[in-house]
């Protein structure tokens, strides 16, 4: 498997939005099989997906397909400027900070800046919540259905990819979020009849 041919193949697997918003980068020096940085609002460039292809080749082709679809789904689901109450508070806080700065009102600057920081932190946390992680898995499965996989096949391959990546990276166990994700994937694949409780899904 050459790096160039695999990148070309992965681009074909991706949905159009993934090809537009992300960029696959070969990173042979990294210890993780696949890695991304959380996309910040001021970064207008394509969102990089860093892959160590020496480790990547140890996954089966279906595992690689589901892993790239899941990574793309996770990156493209981050919405900093989808207007809701928190984004509204951020915008109002920023505007207030600018106005108070112009008026040289120290107390106003602190209050407006504090509101902005609190709201921005809430946006950050919601984009990294367990619910968002599960949604990214389910979005990847939906795309996989259009690539010829059944729901059971897609969920089982993503499940095995999560576990295999941990083994390749030498991690002794899955982290909390990965454990929740694998249980949810087992339920989707009908391997397990135990669904993830809503209280756990909403954990941040």
ZABAPA-937429 format. One record per residue (C-alpha): residue number from 1; x, y, z. Coordinates in nm, 3 decimals, decimal comma. Layout:
BEGIN
<NUM; <X; Y; Z>>
...
This chain:
BEGIN
<1; <0,000; 0,000; 0,000>>
<2; <0,161; 0,325; -0,112>>
<3; <0,082; 0,643; 0,078>>
<4; <-0,028; 0,824; -0,238>>
<5; <-0,267; 0,551; -0,351>>
<6; <-0,418; 0,516; -0,003>>
<7; <-0,473; 0,892; 0,029>>
<8; <-0,642; 0,890; -0,312>>
<9; <-0,862; 0,599; -0,205>>
<10; <-0,956; 0,765; 0,124>>
<11; <-1,054; 1,082; -0,058>>
<12; <-1,290; 0,873; -0,272>>
<13; <-1,442; 0,720; 0,042>>
<14; <-1,503; 1,061; 0,200>>
<15; <-1,822; 1,259; 0,142>>
<16; <-1,782; 1,578; -0,065>>
<17; <-1,791; 1,796; 0,248>>
<18; <-1,496; 1,602; 0,387>>
<19; <-1,288; 1,654; 0,075>>
<20; <-1,361; 2,028; 0,088>>
<21; <-1,301; 2,087; 0,459>>
<22; <-1,022; 1,842; 0,548>>
<23; <-0,675; 1,749; 0,428>>
<24; <-0,496; 1,415; 0,480>>
<25; <-0,134; 1,459; 0,592>>
<26; <0,125; 1,181; 0,623>>
<27; <0,287; 1,198; 0,969>>
<28; <0,520; 0,895; 1,006>>
<29; <0,673; 1,043; 1,322>>
<30; <0,353; 1,051; 1,528>>
<31; <0,275; 0,774; 1,779>>
<32; <-0,099; 0,776; 1,706>>
<33; <-0,247; 0,593; 1,409>>
<34; <-0,467; 0,892; 1,320>>
<35; <-0,481; 1,230; 1,489>>
<36; <-0,651; 1,565; 1,450>>
<37; <-0,649; 1,901; 1,625>>
<38; <-0,970; 2,057; 1,746>>
<39; <-1,058; 2,316; 1,476>>
<40; <-1,054; 2,667; 1,617>>
<41; <-1,275; 2,941; 1,466>>
<42; <-0,984; 3,159; 1,349>>
<43; <-0,826; 2,874; 1,149>>
<44; <-0,972; 2,906; 0,799>>
<45; <-0,745; 2,646; 0,640>>
<46; <-0,847; 2,287; 0,564>>
<47; <-0,869; 2,080; 0,881>>
<48; <-0,572; 1,837; 0,877>>
<49; <-0,609; 1,464; 0,940>>
<50; <-0,264; 1,335; 1,036>>
<51; <-0,203; 0,966; 0,965>>
<52; <0,095; 0,745; 1,043>>
<53; <0,065; 0,518; 0,741>>
<54; <0,313; 0,264; 0,882>>
<55; <0,062; 0,201; 1,162>>
<56; <-0,244; 0,264; 0,944>>
<57; <-0,163; -0,031; 0,715>>
<58; <-0,210; -0,266; 1,012>>
<59; <-0,583; -0,201; 1,002>>
<60; <-0,811; -0,386; 0,761>>
<61; <-0,952; -0,191; 0,468>>
<62; <-1,307; -0,175; 0,616>>
<63; <-1,161; -0,055; 0,947>>
<64; <-0,968; 0,217; 0,765>>
<65; <-1,281; 0,321; 0,573>>
<66; <-1,489; 0,359; 0,887>>
<67; <-1,211; 0,529; 1,079>>
<68; <-1,159; 0,795; 0,812>>
<69; <-1,535; 0,850; 0,777>>
<70; <-1,567; 0,885; 1,153>>
<71; <-1,276; 1,131; 1,171>>
<72; <-1,420; 1,341; 0,889>>
<73; <-1,763; 1,339; 1,054>>
<74; <-1,612; 1,455; 1,381>>
<75; <-1,415; 1,740; 1,222>>
<76; <-1,694; 1,865; 0,997>>
<77; <-1,953; 1,859; 1,278>>
<78; <-1,776; 2,132; 1,477>>
<79; <-1,981; 2,448; 1,432>>
<80; <-1,851; 2,757; 1,608>>
<81; <-2,088; 2,996; 1,435>>
<82; <-2,418; 2,808; 1,436>>
<83; <-2,615; 3,073; 1,621>>
<84; <-2,767; 2,961; 1,949>>
<85; <-2,779; 3,112; 2,296>>
<86; <-2,409; 3,057; 2,367>>
<87; <-2,291; 3,187; 2,031>>
<88; <-2,521; 3,485; 2,088>>
<89; <-2,361; 3,550; 2,426>>
<90; <-2,014; 3,527; 2,272>>
<91; <-2,104; 3,780; 2,002>>
<92; <-2,273; 4,011; 2,252>>
<93; <-1,981; 3,975; 2,492>>
<94; <-1,728; 4,055; 2,223>>
<95; <-1,928; 4,357; 2,112>>
<96; <-1,961; 4,467; 2,473>>
<97; <-1,589; 4,427; 2,532>>
<98; <-1,509; 4,643; 2,231>>
<99; <-1,756; 4,913; 2,336>>
<100; <-1,637; 4,914; 2,697>>
<101; <-1,275; 4,928; 2,579>>
<102; <-1,353; 5,232; 2,370>>
<103; <-1,523; 5,391; 2,669>>
<104; <-1,238; 5,277; 2,899>>
<105; <-1,477; 5,118; 3,147>>
<106; <-1,266; 4,867; 3,345>>
<107; <-1,560; 4,699; 3,520>>
<108; <-1,754; 4,672; 3,194>>
<109; <-1,453; 4,519; 3,021>>
<110; <-1,418; 4,255; 3,295>>
<111; <-1,790; 4,166; 3,291>>
<112; <-1,816; 4,150; 2,911>>
<113; <-1,491; 3,957; 2,884>>
<114; <-1,602; 3,713; 3,153>>
<115; <-1,932; 3,644; 2,978>>
<116; <-1,748; 3,586; 2,653>>
<117; <-1,505; 3,340; 2,815>>
<118; <-1,785; 3,145; 2,988>>
<119; <-1,991; 3,115; 2,670>>
<120; <-1,688; 3,023; 2,458>>
<121; <-1,599; 2,750; 2,710>>
<122; <-1,954; 2,613; 2,688>>
<123; <-1,928; 2,596; 2,307>>
<124; <-1,592; 2,418; 2,340>>
<125; <-1,735; 2,163; 2,587>>
<126; <-2,049; 2,096; 2,383>>
<127; <-1,839; 2,029; 2,073>>
<128; <-1,634; 1,773; 2,270>>
<129; <-1,917; 1,605; 2,464>>
<130; <-1,989; 1,231; 2,464>>
<131; <-2,308; 1,301; 2,268>>
<132; <-2,108; 1,465; 1,989>>
<133; <-1,871; 1,169; 1,980>>
<134; <-2,163; 0,928; 1,942>>
<135; <-2,320; 1,149; 1,675>>
<136; <-1,992; 1,144; 1,479>>
<137; <-1,991; 0,762; 1,489>>
<138; <-2,351; 0,745; 1,370>>
<139; <-2,287; 1,000; 1,094>>
<140; <-1,993; 0,790; 0,971>>
<141; <-2,214; 0,482; 0,961>>
<142; <-2,473; 0,668; 0,751>>
<143; <-2,206; 0,763; 0,496>>
<144; <-2,077; 0,404; 0,498>>
<145; <-2,424; 0,285; 0,394>>
<146; <-2,377; 0,484; 0,073>>
<147; <-2,041; 0,310; 0,023>>
<148; <-2,192; -0,039; 0,019>>
<149; <-2,174; -0,133; 0,386>>
<150; <-2,472; -0,253; 0,587>>
<151; <-2,540; -0,081; 0,920>>
<152; <-2,420; -0,390; 1,108>>
<153; <-2,100; -0,416; 0,900>>
<154; <-2,021; -0,047; 0,939>>
<155; <-2,076; -0,040; 1,315>>
<156; <-1,881; -0,364; 1,368>>
<157; <-1,587; -0,237; 1,162>>
<158; <-1,579; 0,095; 1,346>>
<159; <-1,600; -0,092; 1,676>>
<160; <-1,309; -0,319; 1,584>>
<161; <-1,113; -0,018; 1,450>>
<162; <-1,139; 0,160; 1,786>>
<163; <-1,014; -0,150; 1,969>>
<164; <-0,739; -0,226; 1,714>>
<165; <-0,606; 0,130; 1,719>>
<166; <-0,570; 0,109; 2,098>>
<167; <-0,371; -0,214; 2,057>>
<168; <-0,148; -0,071; 1,783>>
<169; <-0,076; 0,237; 1,995>>
<170; <0,012; 0,018; 2,293>>
<171; <-0,264; 0,152; 2,519>>
<172; <-0,361; -0,094; 2,795>>
<173; <-0,729; -0,002; 2,780>>
<174; <-0,985; 0,222; 2,611>>
<175; <-1,062; 0,559; 2,766>>
<176; <-1,405; 0,648; 2,907>>
<177; <-1,540; 0,799; 2,585>>
<178; <-1,415; 0,506; 2,376>>
<179; <-1,586; 0,260; 2,611>>
<180; <-1,915; 0,448; 2,571>>
<181; <-1,869; 0,461; 2,193>>
<182; <-1,799; 0,088; 2,166>>
<183; <-2,107; 0,005; 2,374>>
<184; <-2,320; 0,227; 2,151>>
<185; <-2,174; 0,060; 1,840>>
<186; <-2,251; -0,285; 1,984>>
<187; <-2,611; -0,175; 2,031>>
<188; <-2,630; -0,044; 1,672>>
<189; <-2,482; -0,369; 1,540>>
<190; <-2,732; -0,568; 1,750>>
<191; <-2,442; -0,740; 1,927>>
<192; <-2,569; -0,604; 2,257>>
<193; <-2,917; -0,518; 2,376>>
<194; <-2,784; -0,261; 2,625>>
<195; <-2,818; 0,098; 2,502>>
<196; <-2,613; 0,389; 2,636>>
<197; <-2,822; 0,580; 2,895>>
<198; <-2,915; 0,940; 2,809>>
<199; <-2,742; 1,063; 3,126>>
<200; <-2,414; 0,916; 2,999>>
<201; <-2,466; 1,054; 2,647>>
<202; <-2,502; 1,405; 2,791>>
<203; <-2,183; 1,377; 2,996>>
<204; <-1,925; 1,646; 2,914>>
